[in-house]
Amino acid sequence: MSERTVPFWFKRFRDGDESLEDEEQRGRPSDVDNDLLKSLVEDNPRKSTRELSADLNVDPATVTDI
């Protein structure tokens, strides 16, 4: 746990939000369909990130950042 995590959760609980679910992230949406990626990994767990990125037509770094 980082030093920034504790104040974040403390403020969140103090403000009345007792949900432990992550909030919707702001920023650019992902280029990858997470369900498709999960399915590809489940079908062949030995596939490399390079192979997965080729299947999804994205940069390998995109697959590793998910």
C-alpha positions, 0 to 999 in steps of 0.5 A: 500500500502506498502512502497516497492510498490511505488518505484516499480511502480515508477521505472516501469513507469520511465523505460517506462513500463506503463502497469498495468498488473502483470508480469509473476511470477517467481518460482515454478508453481502452483500445482493447476489448477486455472480454476478448483478451480474457477469452484469448488468454483462457483459450491458450494461456501460453500465448505471449503478449506479442501474439495476443497483441497481433490477434487484437491488432494493438501494440504489445505495450497495450496488452501488458498495461491492462 
